């Protein structure tokens, strides 16, 4: 018995020891393993001794079979200005740079992502978008599934890439945000079209991945202590030219500090201190704040940096080839100015390790720094529950009754619209996501709507789109965010919320593909997930995302179709289908038809692929325009597209604005006869009964209020459709662009007897003969003014046959390969036949007697850009003000802007302004004309300033201490002089780097006065003392003028930052009896300083001076006084041979306001002006000082009113000025 007990005890002890051993071993955690690593390479866009050393080092560092690695090129992949056209002489050298960066990884298991940088966007140049798309296409041409350019098409992203269950990669093209020229926007196919879209997408990504670790990558970093962070050394202050050339050690003390101080304080747009950049960073970080663990990585600065602000980490890896200075800033854990790369390692225990490697010129690498980042705990997922329990299948509800809760005055100013329709209760189906068998794919975006893309079990995609909208993005940029939200939102009531229900019957009758929308109520459904806040308890439209008429499974976006057309001339557009769809748009008043509002279905016809359009998103159907303010906004010079759904179409061309590129892409072949057939088909097909049936799809309670009016309007518009359609045809036919393909194309132009031109475009067979015709149209000389043909890729032939001449201008633009231009001897239309092609290619040109020929070695000469069309515009102009000298001054005029071929920002601009002072009865007429590229790349500018008739100006004599004797009730009358002065200038101007202009030309002056109009005035005393001037004799002058202008202001209307500097030198000879001459040098600079994108405080420094030489008359002297340079003193108070002035002004915005009609802002103004003049024979040390202040009002950023008081020893003077931006 004892033995048994002993054995039991021993066995129990052994079991206890084993259990303890097991528990102990279980408490020893296994070594954490690497779950993923990111290798960051930035700014590697040139070679060193023929090698790309940092990518070479990384390729050796990462095992070829390591699938847990991701390699990121953080932009600036091709210096200096991205990837040019393949016809560029250095194209192969640029692609070699890309090849040597990327091909070391072609056999790796790691994914390689290539991000764009500012240099890839042509160093923020005007061709940046094209160069980005070209670089992406080159990367795609490698056909390496692991080497990927992101984002595509120049879109901003953000791209969300799931690495594993715990890590997400985010890629954003921050250069898109900062780019000053063309980029994909509201009319594009990008998922995000605006900054607001990007921010919303980032918020969604942050929310979706709040339980994961995120690496956020972009070219521009969120923090940096390098050059773009504002870091400069003594070298840059002493030797500023070393910024442009390494060995330019030219000492420039003091002055040399100007550039680094200004850039280091304010930055250019590529610097973190620039307001636009700062705003971008702030908004990005705020959007990502829902995710607790985000590491930001970028390049841009040519250094290696790890910056840690508390627990937030920032990585800069931008020394892939270049090396630049960097400082160890306050929050810098490590910085290096050596070449290298950064590795971010994630491990299974949640730890994050940063390893910084330096690379020498032989591509050897070493660890320079290694650290583990502070651990960030991730939140646990909380199950979602419904806040309200809606179990019924339907609900009766009004969409937005608040639109009808306004008074009669509001309706007068803003319109009756469809307010009562929005407030009418309607019974709707309750929409449950899971009950419908749907899953959410992603949030979409539109110009005004919020939407969700969904997929059903069969893989078919659907869209859930809110009926209620946010119209801010549909407004002109200068109104976005400035008009009070309730007023802007109120105008949504102009849209008919149930209109999409009526479209399918009309579209079906015409054979136009269409969705079958339902209007549903979306409850607070847990299946909405992160989108509950935006979509719960809302009314939405639910419809197919890609409706087709031919059962096609796959559809294409507009960008892809345009690419297909370029790839092969066997890819064609069904233009009759396009025209039918567009005329349906016109009929139903659907003005919002930009490129993203369409999908395309493909039909195979032998070897040809024919693409037909699929209209989407009928939200603006039957949009109305009523009320005083919407009526003004819909004028031809403002936003004619919102003219509204009435019986008559006031301006068909303006109505079609949103599809201005789309229509020119896809409606350039049909002639007027074919348009008439399509239009008449619409008129006969859409019978009264079909129209009535369609409108009856409105809910009964809605139809009762507006159905009859909509039906009557549709019938009236249908009856006038032929007339209006042909008006639009004539508008499109004025200038027609026909792009070829990348295959060999044969353009055959035949001049016909009456001056019309027939165009046929053929395929070219392999044997060089003409193949099938794929384009044919005859252009009527009475309608068409210009035809533009583009060869694009392939070896193209342009042949002009027939005889005689035509008033139609034909531009033939060659392509990237050998082209031939042949003109029949019987064609005599040289001035209207213009050829553009390369001079360094084996192109065949006709004799110069047959055509105007433009040659260049630059690939831009062959460029085709289908998004350059702009409407010519006639705008009203207005101005006004008040001062003691003129009293109330009013101005009115016009501005006409005309656009033309390859001329930016316009071809011509003419401004005419007539001003009149009520107190003095003085009149002023000003004209300015600007003709872009008038001679070569030089602009012609004409300025005419007539201070006539009845001009009145103050004249107190010559000198810095002239007296102002204040005798009598109105002492200023004594010093007023009546004379007319007309000044005219005609100049050529050349622009460098967008902001700097040099000009030179002719100047003339005409002066006249009448002694009888100046009786009892001071001018008679002056005439007696200076008889050689012959004050009351007419004078004519002619001479030369030259100068330069620097303009970096962010806005001409009310600038908040930038510099405006104008300097000129002029010399004039008198042409009449006296034969005197004089010359003047004058300079005027204004510097606007602010520190935020939307600053409360703006500092303005304004200074200038003038020097006269020769024998100027009194009216040619340098003047000071008045609002232009010396406030507190009368206009033209001091006159002398020389002058200098300095004005400092501070503006402080006090608050924004919302009035009944418009919002705006109010601020304070404070100023101090200092100045003096110098004259011959005078000894004066006096400086005149004026100071004062006031306030400004800026309603809706369309009008600025300044009201100030100026104080000086001569009194107190009020100034009121009014400027209008139209």
C-alpha angles and dihedrals in degrees: 000000000000090000090053091051090048091052091048091052092047093049091047090052092050090049091050091050091049091048092049090048091051092048091048093049090047090055092057104092118221117248108276112249132212111267094180143342132203122206113204120205120174138186097000094147102133137045130250111214089339094308137103094218103181095050088046090055092047092049089057093043095054117065111238092232095047105117092174091074130089121190119206126194103202099207141275087090094157122036138236105011108350129258113332128204113297088246090065110113091235097043094111091051091053094049089049088060089055093044094053091049097048111026094069084072100046093104096039123110089222120099114240119207122193117204124194123242135195092269090053086055087063089272088299089313132153093259093049097113093053092048092051091052090047092053091048090050090051091052090049089051089065088070091213109147092204096051109077134173113215138225100025130222094014090292117150098232129182093211115198113204120183108217096178140320093295106032133061128185119212122195122192128177099222092177088068087061093051099035112121098200138054115328135153109288142149094334095049132098092240116127088229115041102168139034088255090056090052093051092048090049091051091050089053092048092049091050094046091050100038090120093050138068115255132203109199113201131189138143096248110060125227091228134018142163093201132094093294087053090058101261118153131165133210088268092066091049094049100033106027094165090068085079087071101033126020096224099038094117096166108150115231107165119191094001088054089063093062096080098045092042094050095042093040091052102038104012128203117265091275091059127087092233094059111106093234092051092045091050091050093051093046093050094046093051092046091050092050094046093100088070110074097203114049124147114196118213129182144149125209096111111075098235143075117256141168112192122184122190103184105305094339115102129202125188127199115191107168106130099094089133112340126068124206138166122284131174131218095248129195096276098030114123091182138356133178134179092205128107114264149102139257128235122204112197125195120197135198093254091060095257121141123210128194117203119183117202127195119209127204128212091272092057093253112146136201137181108261098172136009128182142154114231122230111276116252116203116225121223122248119247114258116210114246120236131184116259092205127035108222107172101161123101095229140027135193111228142145117237100223115347090174090079089069095048095089133106130246094263090057091050090050094054099034104026140250090258115158094317095135092048091056088049096048115106111235129182110244136180115255108237120217116185098210093040088058089050093243136142126200114244102179145317116272131204138213140175091278111354140081116222145173125217113217137180130210129215091271092056095252115143125230135184129223108196129179117244090209110075145199106227098185094101091052092061126088110275094249089061099044112111092002104079113081111266096233092052095048093044089049090066091065083080086075089072120083102233095201096043096104088067090066099051102074095068092050092045093046091054090054096042092245113148111246144174122242102231127200124195109222142171115242112206127204089284117180087216088071087073113176091004095064094100091058102036109026114115092004134131114240144175113241118197146137114288095214112026113182135186098209100048092253113168094202126053131181135224121236095258092055092049091052088052090051091052090053094046098058138006088221087074110087142173125238092230094180089059089049092050093048091051093047094049088050086055089053092048096052095038096244100158099168100083105135121155097273090059090075139069124186134223122205128224122190115226108178106294091345129091114209119198121206126190128250112200117215140186107031094189097128096052112134092008108174133207118210135144130060099272097045088048091056091045091055095058118126091254093052124030108334091166089079094055089123143230106299134145089263128045107226099192115010094180094053091045090060093054099116092058095045093124096035093056093049092049096050109023106055103103108053116091127215093269091058091046090053091052092051093045093049090048089056091049095050096040098050097064123181090259093054091047090049092048091050094051091048088067086081113100110272094246090051095045090053090063104040111358098100092049092050091049092049092048091050092051092048092048091047091053091052095041095102092054095044094042092054090049088057091045090056090049093052092042095058092082119013126188119199113186119198126213137253088262124081109286131189115209111197117189117187120193110216130207098262096045097266118133127221116206126197124175118199137187112246114231124224090260090056096252125124116273131185121341112244099172131035132165140144115222119215113222090216092060110026120065100173141018121196120196122190122194096192110172128003131040104300134191124211112192126181114197138165123059144271126030140289134206088225111106113225121198116193112195115191126220138235097281136048112314133187125211117193125179122188115240090233092062111093106181104109098149090054098045110079125177128197123189147124121292093200095058131078093259121153113228130186124237115291088241090068101049145003105257125202115192131182141161090223117098090223089080088073095045122132118197115172094189100069100093115120131176118248107243139206113196132184116235128209137178138160147164150155136240135156094256102048100023110207111002121196129188134186135169148126139266121206121192122191125187130212147173113310094341119130139228084359141326097239137003125188126187125187121181128178117197131187132186111214097203099049098026087230119155131205128191120193130183129178126182126189120191111186118220092358093159113018107307092338121107125219117226126189122189125184122181117179115183087190158154104030097356116181123197133169118247121181098168133264119306147064094261103040114153129247104203109198104205124149133009095301108023095171090071090074091060097046116108126195114214137132121235123184120187124185130183132185114186144167114226131195123197124215123191093349096278106053122072133181120197141178139169148108130326131190136182135196121193129185137160140170121228091210090064092053102050112147094011130128091247088076091058089050091049091052092050093045106036091161089071094063089208095191095051123098115249134196125194135183131182150121133293131191136167149123138255130205116194121174097150116139089224138008091211102060110345122201099181140014139060132278114191125169123179127173142170121206137178125189135187122207110237101198133064102307094054092199124158137200141177135205137198114196134172131183126181132180122186119196115199129189135148105213137051091245101023128190091202126051125178118204123194115188123179139155148141146197139218124201126201132186122016111326121181122233093267090053096055125114107264134202129189142080133042095324099066116340116038118192090047132084121266112278089006097156128033129188146140091264135023143183131186139174125195126185120191133179125199122194120185109221102187147324119250139196117215125185093264105028144354126239146147135262127206145166128253126203124177145172122197127194128182151131143185132226126216135182115275094012125117110198134149095181121127117196116227127199127174140167146115147221139158142280133217123204111187112197091334087278099097134032123199120188120192117180143156120222120206128199139144087274095059145272119308128188123218126193122177131178127196127181126204113205 
